[in-house]
Amino acid sequence: MSNATVSGGPRVSLNIEVPYVTRVEGHGNIVIDMRDGKLITSHLEVVEPPRYFEAMIKGFSYTDIALITSRICGICSVGHQMTSLKATEKALGILVTEQTVALRKLLIYGATMQSHVLHIFFLAAPDLLGVPSVVPLAATHADVVKMALRMKKLSNDICDRLGGRTIHPNRLVPGGFTRMPSMGDLRWIRDMLVSQMVPDAQASLELLKALAGKFPAFERETEYVGLRDKSEYAFYDGMIASTDTGLTSVEDYLSVTNEFIVPYSTAKHCRHARSSYFVGALGRLNNNFDLLNPMARNVADQLGLKPIVKNPFLNTAAQLVETVHVVEESLKILDQLLAQGIKDEKPVVPEKLREGRGAEATEVPRGILFHDYTYDNRGQVVKANCIIPTTQNTQSIDDDMKELVPWMIDRGMSQEQMTLTLEMLVRAYDPCISCSVHFLDVEFRK
Amino acid sequence: MSSKHAVPVSVIGLGNVEKRDDGVGVLVVEALREELDSGAWTPERTLSMVSAGTDSLLAVAHAADDRWVILVDAARMGLPAGEFRIFSPKDAGLSARDPSLSPHEADIAEALRLMDSLGCAERVRILGIQAEDMGDGRGLSRQLQVRLPEMRARIKEEVGLLP
């Protein structure tokens, strides 16, 4: 539902309210206050209460931490678990095997496929196709919805076969896996990626190419941040890369995130070289473009993506590029594992518990994720810090809106078009505001 | 697994195991999966046992894949704790929290609405289990815990009954 008034001319004033906008995760309000052509306020208010995970895990054993922190998010549970395990292992001096790293990467790639497919088809596509949600889309474009569900199911099946569950996997522990996938599991995943995911990704590309003109042609100069590894497009490991300042070690992540609070939001904001920075698919793409696999590079070319991509709406297109990239990367790992066979390795355990601190980062679908733990000599957490991608993106959303509102007015957009475009902007970031509520209110204050 | 029946079945456990009885669907399905993996249960059809957590959209994905789907979930049905019923979506009044589907942890009513739009809701059965305690924490209420073997047996029976 939308109620809005716009008085035109050079001194525009706006008053629009849109309660219960769906297709973002969590509860936030867009507030635009424009008076006589002057933009007074343009920001995303996050009104979710803090969840206190960092305080909650104090006193828990290192064996429990990843299982608890994976509950921060039902969509990025694999990413939280992985980042948590890496931070714990670094703190306690646990070195995992190459096979463990390979299997973990496969899991991250599966989770990335799943989340990206959800965002492309269930969050973004309804806007591009002019329908309010995926339900009416199912009536008019059943083949597209079924394809998206097929891609989602396969991605979930990959996580299930490797991690024991589709979300919140229960086979991942510090030092490795409690149970290995069978060679049959690996062959099945490989066969399905080749026979199903690759053609479905190709069909997705054709669909997105057909809809490319629906993305607003809005651009804003900003800083893009993502992990960068030496030899591969970074998801599992790497240094922090910025399009403005180059590389920073993960141990120094606080010098990049620079969290600060704002009076209108319960979410912290972040800034680095500029007033804000962008993390997510575009953050990765703009820092790793030269490391894309061939099919993914071809998808990027066909979608007209070339660094530095400055249009935040194209984060959705970058997600499709990454979907293809992680399929290719998965096939490389699977071929290697199938050639050498799966060893029945037991999780590596620390020889002796010790005091220590470990800060680690992983790329989850919405951007770079940091977990930082300090342990005592009994292996219990005494201090923790988790910085999620949406926290890092909130200021970037605000900064986008500051330029997007005048951009829309200059183009003579109607009140409905402006409201939809603002919602699309927030959705383009694919924010995980709380994992508990499904509403975003948009209010233009006169 | 042999395939006497042509249409495969997905048994999907929904819920959050960190919210006590809310996780009963996941726990039932994981116990059945152990039976399958160990060879203690050898059904005569192709079966998938899925711990979907709070991802109801995954149930839609299975239904849209031309399968029978048995959803196992905690429910408020006005019955004594631990009682359970199998029913079809059309037999139950399920209300969505939100009138428009969100893919982030869509609830079961939203998911069923999408299944209906895709024409696959007819192949869905729901095993609803009356919950007692949905507070924070792990482990089931005693009333549910003692009924777990009956719940597993009822699902096995339903798997055999489906065409």
Interface residues (C-beta under 8 A of the other chain):
Chain A: Y20 T22 R23 V24 E25 R71 G74 I75 S77 L118 H119 F122 L123 P132 S133 V134 V135 P136 A138 A139 A142 V145 K146 L149 R150 K152 K153 N156 D160 G164 R165 T166 I167 H168 C432 C435 H438 F439
Chain B: E18 V50 S51 A52 G53 T54 D55 L57 L58 V60 A61 H62 A64 D65 R97 D98 P99 S100 L101 S102 P103 H104 E105 R113 L114 S117 L118 G119
